[in-house]
């Protein structure tokens, strides 16, 4: 939102399930070509119980699985203390006392067990009284390392796929600008926060589609410029195709070939596009005529761009074709000094765009439906800005002052549930990653 003003002032695995053949070998009841789903009432949140796991790191595996399922917001985690849970486990085989689990509200039992290369997770359907899914997931030997935890997150996402047909979004990370004006990254569950940049000022990071790098704007002697950071090498390089002066709010296209960003000065900014590996100058695709045009966000198919523009006298969210043609007002225009809608982010499923809107003097998180243009407000306490969708198109991360200092919060757009993600003051301008591959 105030990103331009800040910069002007500064200048001045994927889970590896067993093959169908291996699954049938361990569970002959699974017919070839058929995925057995869980028996539960549609429209409800099935109760899921994760059993204890013996071996080094077993407590952490159970805790991560439980937390990921809880944060996914589609199931209810049934929690039992370790002693009670162990008392309900069969001494041998799969001979569970299913009626007892049913009385506790358990619909699915998850049993993680150590394997030669990691863990095996077996899912039991309480209503059907049988085992219905089994998968193997490789883990590194270093328990609780970032890579080890991410591998468990991938297992959680696969378990969600077993239950609901679509995976979770636990195996993801979130980039953000910290209170020190550097780019940080944090796991989706709030663990493993670490700083990535050490430049004079860095903010407004955006992931590449393959999540191997990110683009951001940073301060240099030539002004604010666009840079790319590689997770593979740990290096960053400044892009040569940008002009001197103000260059902010970069974003990758879905194919990873194009970077869109805003460029200009105090007299106005326009949306530019450039090819990352091409040294030729950037190309302007908006005609702002002195207004601010910033925060580009590509549609999932790459054909359109949502962006903020002040061309009508105050900021509103617009869309245009990816080449800059056919600009169209998306948010409903209202008169008055309070009108301000900005920071659009297009959901990965293409159905909604999230944005911030000033309401009664404070910024709040909104979405607009791309089919009928209906809007929905999700926040009301404090200043809430800069939403970014998770790859499941259900959760969003945004910055908020609802509890005092600015922090990142995660919102479930279906239930309205919120949870605090960061605990260091000043976190803002978050960007949620795609699913991270092994």
Secondary structure as the mmCIF struct_conf table of DSSP 4:
data_model
#
loop_
_struct_conf.conf_type_id
_struct_conf.id
_struct_conf.beg_label_comp_id
_struct_conf.beg_label_asym_id
_struct_conf.beg_label_seq_id
_struct_conf.end_label_comp_id
_struct_conf.end_label_asym_id
_struct_conf.end_label_seq_id
HELX_RH_AL_P HELX_RH_AL_P1 UNK A 3 UNK A 11
HELX_LH_PP_P HELX_LH_PP_P1 UNK A 17 UNK A 19
HELX_RH_AL_P HELX_RH_AL_P2 UNK A 20 UNK A 26
TURN_TY1_P TURN_TY1_P1 UNK A 28 UNK A 29
BEND BEND1 UNK A 30 UNK A 30
TURN_TY1_P TURN_TY1_P2 UNK A 32 UNK A 33
HELX_LH_PP_P HELX_LH_PP_P2 UNK A 35 UNK A 38
TURN_TY1_P TURN_TY1_P3 UNK A 42 UNK A 43
BEND BEND2 UNK A 44 UNK A 44
STRN STRN1 UNK A 47 UNK A 50
HELX_LH_PP_P HELX_LH_PP_P3 UNK A 51 UNK A 52
BEND BEND3 UNK A 55 UNK A 55
TURN_TY1_P TURN_TY1_P4 UNK A 56 UNK A 57
HELX_RH_AL_P HELX_RH_AL_P3 UNK A 58 UNK A 72
TURN_TY1_P TURN_TY1_P5 UNK A 73 UNK A 73
BEND BEND4 UNK A 74 UNK A 75
STRN STRN2 UNK A 76 UNK A 77
HELX_RH_AL_P HELX_RH_AL_P4 UNK A 82 UNK A 87
TURN_TY1_P TURN_TY1_P6 UNK A 88 UNK A 88
BEND BEND5 UNK A 89 UNK A 89
BEND BEND6 UNK A 91 UNK A 92
TURN_TY1_P TURN_TY1_P7 UNK A 93 UNK A 94
HELX_RH_AL_P HELX_RH_AL_P5 UNK A 98 UNK A 103
TURN_TY1_P TURN_TY1_P8 UNK A 104 UNK A 105
BEND BEND7 UNK A 107 UNK A 107
STRN STRN3 UNK A 108 UNK A 114
BEND BEND8 UNK A 116 UNK A 117
STRN STRN4 UNK A 118 UNK A 125
TURN_TY1_P TURN_TY1_P9 UNK A 126 UNK A 129
STRN STRN5 UNK A 130 UNK A 138
BEND BEND9 UNK A 141 UNK A 142
TURN_TY1_P TURN_TY1_P10 UNK A 143 UNK A 144
BEND BEND10 UNK A 145 UNK A 145
HELX_RH_AL_P HELX_RH_AL_P6 UNK A 146 UNK A 164
BEND BEND11 UNK A 165 UNK A 166
BEND BEND12 UNK A 169 UNK A 169
BEND BEND13 UNK A 171 UNK A 171
STRN STRN6 UNK A 173 UNK A 177
TURN_TY1_P TURN_TY1_P11 UNK A 179 UNK A 180
BEND BEND14 UNK A 181 UNK A 182
STRN STRN7 UNK A 183 UNK A 187
TURN_TY1_P TURN_TY1_P12 UNK A 188 UNK A 189
BEND BEND15 UNK A 190 UNK A 190
STRN STRN8 UNK A 194 UNK A 195
BEND BEND16 UNK A 199 UNK A 200
STRN STRN9 UNK A 202 UNK A 207
TURN_TY1_P TURN_TY1_P13 UNK A 209 UNK A 210
BEND BEND17 UNK A 211 UNK A 212
STRN STRN10 UNK A 213 UNK A 220
TURN_TY1_P TURN_TY1_P14 UNK A 221 UNK A 222
STRN STRN11 UNK A 223 UNK A 230
TURN_TY1_P TURN_TY1_P15 UNK A 231 UNK A 233
STRN STRN12 UNK A 236 UNK A 238
TURN_TY1_P TURN_TY1_P16 UNK A 240 UNK A 241
BEND BEND18 UNK A 242 UNK A 242
HELX_LH_PP_P HELX_LH_PP_P4 UNK A 243 UNK A 243
BEND BEND19 UNK A 244 UNK A 244
STRN STRN13 UNK A 245 UNK A 245
STRN STRN14 UNK A 246 UNK A 252
TURN_TY1_P TURN_TY1_P17 UNK A 254 UNK A 255
BEND BEND20 UNK A 256 UNK A 257
STRN STRN15 UNK A 258 UNK A 265
TURN_TY1_P TURN_TY1_P18 UNK A 266 UNK A 267
STRN STRN16 UNK A 268 UNK A 275
TURN_TY1_P TURN_TY1_P19 UNK A 276 UNK A 277
BEND BEND21 UNK A 280 UNK A 280
HELX_LH_PP_P HELX_LH_PP_P5 UNK A 281 UNK A 282
STRN STRN17 UNK A 283 UNK A 284
TURN_TY1_P TURN_TY1_P20 UNK A 289 UNK A 290
BEND BEND22 UNK A 291 UNK A 291
STRN STRN18 UNK A 292 UNK A 292
STRN STRN19 UNK A 293 UNK A 298
TURN_TY1_P TURN_TY1_P21 UNK A 300 UNK A 301
BEND BEND23 UNK A 302 UNK A 303
STRN STRN20 UNK A 304 UNK A 309
TURN_TY1_P TURN_TY1_P22 UNK A 311 UNK A 312
BEND BEND24 UNK A 313 UNK A 314
STRN STRN21 UNK A 316 UNK A 321
TURN_TY1_P TURN_TY1_P23 UNK A 322 UNK A 323
BEND BEND25 UNK A 324 UNK A 324
BEND BEND26 UNK A 326 UNK A 326
STRN STRN22 UNK A 328 UNK A 329
BEND BEND27 UNK A 331 UNK A 331
HELX_LH_PP_P HELX_LH_PP_P6 UNK A 332 UNK A 333
BEND BEND28 UNK A 336 UNK A 336
TURN_TY1_P TURN_TY1_P24 UNK A 337 UNK A 338
STRN STRN23 UNK A 341 UNK A 346
TURN_TY1_P TURN_TY1_P25 UNK A 348 UNK A 349
BEND BEND29 UNK A 350 UNK A 351
STRN STRN24 UNK A 352 UNK A 359
TURN_TY1_P TURN_TY1_P26 UNK A 360 UNK A 361
STRN STRN25 UNK A 362 UNK A 369
TURN_TY1_P TURN_TY1_P27 UNK A 370 UNK A 372
STRN STRN26 UNK A 375 UNK A 377
BEND BEND30 UNK A 381 UNK A 382
STRN STRN27 UNK A 384 UNK A 389
TURN_TY1_P TURN_TY1_P28 UNK A 391 UNK A 392
BEND BEND31 UNK A 393 UNK A 394
STRN STRN28 UNK A 395 UNK A 400
TURN_TY1_P TURN_TY1_P29 UNK A 402 UNK A 403
BEND BEND32 UNK A 404 UNK A 405
STRN STRN29 UNK A 407 UNK A 412
TURN_TY1_P TURN_TY1_P30 UNK A 413 UNK A 415
STRN STRN30 UNK A 418 UNK A 420
BEND BEND33 UNK A 424 UNK A 424
TURN_TY1_P TURN_TY1_P31 UNK A 425 UNK A 426
STRN STRN31 UNK A 428 UNK A 432
HELX_LH_PP_P HELX_LH_PP_P7 UNK A 435 UNK A 437
#
